[in-house]
Amino acid sequence: MTRKLFGTDGVRGTANSHPMTAEMALRIGAAVGRYFRRDTSVAHRVVIGKDTRLSGYMFENALTAGLTSTGMNVLLLGPVPTPAVGLLTPSMRADLGVMISASHNPARDNGIKFFGPDGFKLSDEAELEIEKLIEGGVEPVQAENIGRAKRIDDGRFRYVERVKSTFPQGMRLDGIKVVVDCANGAAYRAAPEVLWELGAEVIPVGVAPDGSNINLDCGSTKPRVAAETVVSHGADLGICLDGDADRVILIDETGQVADGDQIMALLAARWAAEGRLAGGALVATVMSNLGLERFLEGRGLRLERTGVGDRYVVERMRAGGFNLGGEQSGHIVMTDYATTGDGLMAALQFLAEMVRTDHRASELVHSFEKVPQLLKNVRYGDGQTPLDEAAVQAAIADAEARLDGKGRLLIRKSGTEPLIRVMAECEDEGLLTAAVDQVVAAVEASV
């Protein structure tokens, strides 16, 4: 049986449309509450965080209703980054953590992510069991056993202190000017606070959320404004987070953008040199550039590839005993410090390297030459399955044959949006473009 509601990162969709309705959120809350409250003889609790979307209020209330109906006590953190929920769930001895966010998606979307009592995201198997409970319905507890809800006012401060503790003790950011773009999202207060408290001169961008401007022309997916701000203010570094701050893109002092692959390359090389890169490997997804793989091989290190989704990266890290992984999109997972991707922690690791080496950002963000990579997306409608069409399959097979021995082709459905993602890598850019366009044309013709 395959999962119907859960994608690569929880449940996600347009607010007030299936599956992201208040009614479904209530049912999800009841189901996940029953799943984690198996021993009714003891008290159970869940922490809930959210980003700054307007619909977050609706889903927060609906989830709270569903969870308390099964006897779960709910602790409401308010707007905090996704990694804060991963950190605070075990810290507060909770059985479950919930983050209400659609990450880098536009404000009209929202999502629900779950963390187990260890602070790590749930497995496919756990999500499948929860879906069965949603379909079958959950009987509420008796009136005297209904759970309580309490708002936690210091959740952000607990997270800020935890993040600062990952920065080398005794090191400061005095004299470093940093632009931080918080995408009008969950870290709009926490990120500037952390950087300022560590001594940096902070120029904040995207710190005026109004419920509808999250990720709007800002953040890790739209770094142009931050790059212009870095150059115009003579800043030393730009840090671009996404709506829930679990990913980061960096900008050097010249305005050039560095993605997650370049950040991971720098950290892997540094950690290996210090003898603290567990297993001599970096874990990344099939989307990471071939240049990263070659960079690691040149240093006697391995690249362990997984399917797309930071939780699959984390699962491989935990299974193999690795401590560094992530995605090209900017999820950087450092299990020595956190249970999921944390954009702010990753940025601090980069800043620490700037201080340690006394190098400019531009000297650190370009660890390897990328193999030319092209990614195009094709949106499809409800009920459509373009990858099952014979014409699309034929186009994919032909493109793979053309790239054989010269590059690679990756076709996949997005786990968070109704998109077919067509990606290829090849040092012959003409062949690269032709292969991608061939597949894209076939998919577009089928939808």
WORAJO-V797189 format. One record per residue. N is the residue number from 1. RES is the residue in one small letter. PSI is psi in degrees with one decimal (* if undefined). BURIAL is I if it has 16 or more other C-alpha atoms within 10 Angstrom, else O. Layout:
n:res:psi:burial
N:RES:PSI:BURIAL
N:RES:PSI:BURIAL
This chain:
n:res:psi:burial
1:m:131.2:O
2:t:155.9:O
3:r:141.0:O
4:k:-37.5:O
5:l:-42.3:I
6:f:134.2:I
7:g:-148.5:I
8:t:-17.3:I
9:d:68.4:I
10:g:-157.2:I
11:v:133.7:I
12:r:149.0:I
13:g:-173.9:I
14:t:132.2:I
15:a:138.1:I
16:n:15.1:I
17:s:147.5:O
18:h:134.2:O
19:p:3.2:I
20:m:64.7:I
21:t:161.8:I
22:a:-39.7:I
23:e:-44.6:I
24:m:-37.8:I
25:a:-38.8:I
26:l:-43.6:I
27:r:-40.2:I
28:i:-43.4:I
29:g:-43.5:I
30:a:-40.6:I
31:a:-46.0:I
32:v:-31.1:I
33:g:-44.2:I
34:r:-36.7:I
35:y:-40.6:I
36:f:-14.2:I
37:r:68.2:I
38:r:-29.8:O
39:d:101.0:O
40:t:-0.6:O
41:s:-10.6:O
42:v:160.3:O
43:a:144.3:O
44:h:149.3:I
45:r:156.6:I
46:v:140.3:I
47:v:139.3:I
48:i:125.0:I
49:g:168.9:I
50:k:164.6:I
51:d:-154.1:I
52:t:15.2:I
53:r:145.2:I
54:l:-40.4:I
55:s:-9.7:I
56:g:-34.8:I
57:y:-45.2:O
58:m:-47.4:I
59:f:-32.7:I
60:e:-45.3:I
61:n:-41.3:O
62:a:-44.3:I
63:l:-41.3:I
64:t:-42.4:I
65:a:-46.1:I
66:g:-43.0:I
67:l:-46.6:I
68:t:-26.0:I
69:s:-18.7:I
70:t:6.9:I
71:g:4.8:I
72:m:137.7:I
73:n:132.0:I
74:v:130.3:I
75:l:116.4:I
76:l:116.4:I
77:l:-18.8:I
78:g:-159.1:I
79:p:113.3:I
80:v:155.3:I
81:p:154.5:I
82:t:-45.8:I
83:p:-22.7:I
84:a:-37.7:I
85:v:-42.1:I
86:g:-36.2:I
87:l:-40.2:I
88:l:-20.5:I
89:t:-54.6:I
90:p:-32.6:I
91:s:-37.0:O
92:m:12.8:O
93:r:37.0:O
94:a:154.9:I
95:d:-16.1:I
96:l:143.1:I
97:g:141.3:I
98:v:131.6:I
99:m:126.3:I
100:i:103.6:I
101:s:148.5:I
102:a:25.0:I
103:s:-116.5:I
104:h:-2.3:I
105:n:162.3:I
106:p:168.6:I
107:a:-26.8:I
108:r:-20.6:I
109:d:161.1:I
110:n:170.4:I
111:g:169.1:I
112:i:119.3:I
113:k:146.9:I
114:f:143.4:I
115:f:138.7:I
116:g:179.8:I
117:p:-17.5:I
118:d:-0.6:I
119:g:-0.4:I
120:f:152.7:I
121:k:155.0:I
122:l:154.0:I
123:s:164.8:O
124:d:-38.9:I
125:e:-42.3:O
126:a:-41.7:O
127:e:-36.2:I
128:l:-40.3:I
129:e:-38.7:O
130:i:-39.1:I
131:e:-38.0:I
132:k:-39.3:O
133:l:-37.3:I
134:i:-44.9:I
135:e:-38.5:O
136:g:-19.2:O
137:g:150.2:O
138:v:128.2:I
139:e:128.0:O
140:p:162.3:I
141:v:168.7:I
142:q:157.8:O
143:a:-39.1:O
144:e:-8.7:O
145:n:6.9:O
146:i:140.5:I
147:g:169.5:I
148:r:160.2:I
149:a:138.1:I
150:k:135.5:O
151:r:131.5:O
152:i:115.6:O
153:d:-19.0:O
154:d:19.1:O
155:g:-42.7:I
156:r:-40.2:I
157:f:-37.3:O
158:r:-41.6:O
159:y:-43.7:I
160:v:-46.0:I
161:e:-38.0:O
162:r:-43.3:I
163:v:-44.4:I
164:k:-30.2:I
165:s:-15.7:O
166:t:-10.1:O
167:f:139.3:I
168:p:130.1:O
169:q:134.1:O
170:g:-13.3:O
171:m:143.2:O
172:r:164.7:I
173:l:24.1:I
174:d:134.9:O
175:g:-1.5:O
176:i:126.8:I
177:k:125.0:I
178:v:129.2:I
179:v:126.9:I
180:v:119.1:I
181:d:112.2:I
182:c:7.6:I
183:a:23.7:I
184:n:36.8:I
185:g:-153.0:I
186:a:-25.1:I
187:a:18.2:I
188:y:-21.3:I
189:r:-41.2:I
190:a:-44.7:I
191:a:-50.4:I
192:p:-35.8:I
193:e:-47.6:I
194:v:-49.1:I
195:l:-42.6:I
196:w:-42.5:I
197:e:-23.9:O
198:l:0.1:I
199:g:-2.0:O
200:a:153.4:I
201:e:119.8:I
202:v:129.3:I
203:i:103.3:I
204:p:142.9:I
205:v:145.7:I
206:g:45.9:I
207:v:29.7:I
208:a:64.0:I
209:p:140.2:I
210:d:12.6:O
211:g:-21.4:I
212:s:0.2:O
213:n:12.3:I
214:i:131.3:I
215:n:9.0:I
216:l:105.7:I
217:d:34.8:I
218:c:175.5:I
219:g:-170.6:I
220:s:-24.4:I
221:t:-12.0:I
222:k:72.4:I
223:p:7.7:I
224:r:-48.9:I
225:v:-42.5:O
226:a:-40.6:I
227:a:-42.8:I
228:e:-37.2:I
229:t:-39.7:I
230:v:-48.2:I
231:v:-45.7:I
232:s:-28.9:O
233:h:0.0:O
234:g:38.0:O
235:a:158.9:I
236:d:-25.2:I
237:l:146.2:I
238:g:136.4:I
239:i:117.5:I
240:c:114.3:I
241:l:165.7:I
242:d:-173.3:I
243:g:-31.7:I
244:d:8.8:I
245:a:25.5:I
246:d:2.7:I
247:r:159.6:I
248:v:144.4:I
249:i:136.9:I
250:l:153.0:I
251:i:126.4:I
252:d:179.1:I
253:e:-14.8:I
254:t:-4.4:I
255:g:4.3:I
256:q:140.7:I
257:v:138.0:I
258:a:128.2:I
259:d:-174.2:I
260:g:-32.4:I
261:d:-43.8:I
262:q:-37.6:I
263:i:-44.0:I
264:m:-37.0:I
265:a:-45.9:I
266:l:-47.8:I
267:l:-41.0:I
268:a:-44.5:I
269:a:-43.1:I
270:r:-48.4:O
271:w:-37.7:I
272:a:-41.7:I
273:a:-30.7:O
274:e:-1.7:O
275:g:24.8:O
276:r:17.4:O
277:l:100.8:I
278:a:132.2:I
279:g:2.9:O
280:g:32.2:I
281:a:154.2:I
282:l:137.5:I
283:v:125.1:I
284:a:173.3:I
285:t:175.7:I
286:v:-13.1:O
287:m:-17.4:I
288:s:145.9:I
289:n:145.7:I
290:l:-29.3:I
291:g:-33.9:I
292:l:-43.3:I
293:e:-42.9:I
294:r:-37.9:I
295:f:-46.5:I
296:l:-44.0:I
297:e:-35.6:O
298:g:-14.0:O
299:r:14.8:O
300:g:20.9:O
301:l:164.0:I
302:r:152.1:I
303:l:115.0:I
304:e:116.4:I
305:r:146.0:I
306:t:177.2:I
307:g:167.8:O
308:v:134.9:I
309:g:126.0:I
310:d:-25.9:I
311:r:-27.6:I
312:y:-32.8:I
313:v:-46.8:I
314:v:-40.9:I
315:e:-42.3:I
316:r:-38.9:I
317:m:-44.9:I
318:r:-39.5:O
319:a:-35.5:O
320:g:-3.0:O
321:g:26.9:O
322:f:155.0:I
323:n:4.3:I
324:l:131.2:I
325:g:-179.2:I
326:g:-164.6:I
327:e:154.1:I
328:q:-31.0:I
329:s:-11.9:I
330:g:-1.4:I
331:h:118.4:I
332:i:116.5:I
333:v:121.1:I
334:m:94.3:I
335:t:-8.5:I
336:d:-22.2:O
337:y:-32.6:I
338:a:167.6:I
339:t:-6.5:I
340:t:179.5:I
341:g:138.8:I
342:d:105.3:I
343:g:-39.0:I
344:l:-41.9:I
345:m:-41.3:I
346:a:-41.3:I
347:a:-38.2:I
348:l:-35.5:I
349:q:-38.0:I
350:f:-44.1:I
351:l:-37.6:I
352:a:-36.8:I
353:e:-35.8:I
354:m:-44.7:I
355:v:-44.4:I
356:r:-42.3:O
357:t:-14.0:O
358:d:35.1:O
359:h:150.7:O
360:r:160.4:I
361:a:-38.5:I
362:s:-21.5:I
363:e:-9.0:O
364:l:-19.3:I
365:v:-3.6:I
366:h:77.7:I
367:s:-27.9:I
368:f:160.4:I
369:e:126.2:O
370:k:141.6:I
371:v:132.5:I
372:p:129.1:I
373:q:136.7:I
374:l:129.2:I
375:l:127.0:O
376:k:146.2:O
377:n:142.7:I
378:v:122.4:I
379:r:140.3:O
380:y:164.4:I
381:g:171.3:O
382:d:135.0:O
383:g:-8.3:O
384:q:145.6:O
385:t:70.6:O
386:p:-30.2:I
387:l:-10.9:I
388:d:-10.4:O
389:e:137.2:O
390:a:-39.8:O
391:a:-36.3:I
392:v:-44.2:I
393:q:-37.1:I
394:a:-40.6:O
395:a:-39.2:I
396:i:-45.8:I
397:a:-40.1:O
398:d:-42.0:O
399:a:-39.4:I
400:e:-39.0:I
401:a:-39.2:O
402:r:-31.5:I
403:l:-8.1:I
404:d:121.7:O
405:g:-6.4:O
406:k:-17.1:O
407:g:-162.6:I
408:r:154.2:I
409:l:135.9:I
410:l:120.4:O
411:i:130.0:I
412:r:155.9:O
413:k:136.1:I
414:s:143.2:I
415:g:-2.5:I
416:t:-14.8:I
417:e:157.9:O
418:p:71.3:I
419:l:143.3:I
420:i:122.8:I
421:r:123.9:I
422:v:113.2:I
423:m:141.3:I
424:a:156.0:I
425:e:135.7:I
426:c:137.7:I
427:e:-17.2:O
428:d:99.1:O
429:e:-29.2:O
430:g:-44.8:O
431:l:-37.6:I
432:l:-51.6:I
433:t:-42.4:I
434:a:-42.1:O
435:a:-45.8:I
436:v:-47.1:I
437:d:-34.2:I
438:q:-46.1:O
439:v:-42.7:I
440:v:-44.0:I
441:a:-40.7:O
442:a:-41.1:I
443:v:-44.4:I
444:e:-36.9:O
445:a:-20.0:O
446:s:-8.6:I
447:v:*:O
